Amino acid sequence: MNVLELAQRKVKMKKVSSTKGGEWHGPCPGCGGDDRFHIWPEEMEGKGAYWCRSCGKTGDNIQFLREFSGLSFPDACAELGIALPDRPSPSLSSRFSSPKAPLPPTPEAPSFTPAVHSSPADLWQEKAEKFVAWAQEKLLWNSEAVAWLEERGIDLKTAKDFRLGWNPGEEGKDYYRARKAWGLPESLRDDGRPKALWIPIGLVIPYYVEGVLHRIRIRRPVGEPRYYVIPGSSMSIMMIGSERRAFVVVESELDAIACASACPLAGAVALGSVSAKPDADTEAALRKSLSILLALDYDAAGKKAVAWWSQQFPNCHRWPVPKGKDPGDARRMGIDLEQWIKAGLPPALTIEAKEAGINSGQQEKAQGSEHKQASGINFELRPDLPAPIRELYELLRKNPGVRIINSESRYTVMRNGKFVGGRINELVFRVPEVVDYILKNPAQLIDASNLIVEG
């Protein structure tokens, strides 16, 4: 008996779609309402899946009986005809037999040494920065790519914040450049001729760490491989919102961007592949977090990954999207990513956020109209500016979502309602020249557009 059959015992459901096994909407058996309860009867290997977009409850047929019928796990399994392994009852003789040897201790999780990644070479960064800036401009002219991103939970403002771009190629063909021009070592083809650096047409996904460009990944519209990393990139794991206290772990960087921008209560980690492991920086943040939601595919490789993560991080639990194969797919199919993420977070976070009045979009609302990335300043005309001020300006320009709060009652650095660490934090709090400069700034909310005051 699947979720749909169980739900129809309690509420009236109506079919709204026939694709991929069908979709049904109706009142929630728990909180009522109209059409807020969604069911996909063919999901979860035929057990069905449900999700309420109001109360956030989600699960399969066993969880449905536990949630809405008050059954225990064994009783729910019995109701569904699912056999559980018999637990042997102690025999009469065993009660009086000599005590057995203690069970061996539970084996510890296998040791794990996270990788440490360094930033790419200077020449590579110089070339890559120019390419990213150029691709950003090209994305604005590609309405099809912008619409595709919006479908998957990344609006134009978010795309600008993360400096996403589009490479149209040259006359509709992929770019090829000399590897040496990007500071890359020579690589030879089978015939002995030097290989060129391949830069294919597609969506450009840069990854910055504290304002430094570490990687460029390109999502190709057609062909294999679908995702391509430009040689010379760092393979550091993408982590968004390192200061947050919960994280959603996904495979693709676009899904991480969509999740982190949808819900300010949780950061996001993009592994790049289901078998990848967190690097040193990512692991440190995950160890300190209250909750890790693992939203990876549950195929053979995914099951293996879930087992590894569960061993390494006791605060981690599997949290699949209620519909589709990944968060971007779920968003395209109408799932509210913020509600889905919040439903998986511990009450300590959601209650705290409610009391503090944190919700998605609130920070932007308080800050007024959409922030526009500041254009570059000609520092030759401002020789009076100390080097740390110039550095802070460049970091703020490359991280347009970061704000310095400079009011009488508060002095801090935030992004989307969360504190910002790293080099920006170090400059703002620990470099006296920067602190003095900011305190003299009359603005209470400072970003790249108003950091530099007239001399």
Secondary structure, 3 states (H helix, E strand, C coil): CCHHHHHHCCCCCEEEECHHHCEEEEEECCCEEEEEEEEECCCHHHCCEEEECCCCCEECHHHHHHHHCCCCHHHHHHHCCCCCCCCCCCCHHHHHCCCCCCCCCCCCCCCCCCCCCCCCCHHHHHHHHHHHHHHHHHHHCCHHHHHHHHHCCCCHHHHHHCCCEEECCECCECEEEEHHHHCCCCCECCCCCECEEEECCEEEEEEEECCEEEEEEEECCCCCCCEEECCCCCCCCEEECCCCCEEEEECCHHHHHHHHHHCCCCEEEECCCCCCCCCHHHHHHHHHCCEEEECCCCCHHHHHHHHHHHHHCCCEEECCCCCCCCHHHHHHCCCCHHHHHHHHCCHHHHHHHHHHCCCCCHHHHHHCCCCCCCCCCCHHHCCCCCHHHHHHHHHHHHCCCCEEEECCCCEEEEECCEECCHHHHHHHHHCHHHHHHHHCCCCCEECCCCCCCCC
